Amino acid sequence: MARHYASESEFDGKRKRLLDVLDQWRRQHGDEWMPFWRINRKLPWSSREHEEVRDTLLQQRLIEFEVTQAGRKGGRPTAGYRIKPPVSDEAGE
């Protein structure tokens, strides 16, 4: 339990916080993508902080990130995140 609350640095704390938010989302919504605007409401960091945390978690292969074009013509692209499912589910088979 301490690993969820103890952080080596401020950046590590932000990394863990984003993972916690995405884990809560997965428990409530399954494998759906969590829209960035929802993450930004829960974690009101600067764009640079979001980018740095996201890039780190992508490099660690802990999350997935996608940008999709909006459905209507001229709409804004939307970004979504999701935590990767545990690999142990497939490895045991």
BELJOBEL-V817082 format. One record per helix or strand of 3 or more residues. SS is the DSSP state (hx for helix, st for strand). FROM is the first residue (numbers start at 1). LEN is the number of residues. If there is no record, write none. Layout:
ss=(SS | SS)
from=(FROM | FROM)
len=(LEN | LEN)
This chain:
ss=(hx | hx | hx | hx | st | st | hx)
from=(2 | 10 | 36 | 47 | 63 | 78 | 88)
len=(4 | 20 | 7 | 13 | 6 | 6 | 4)
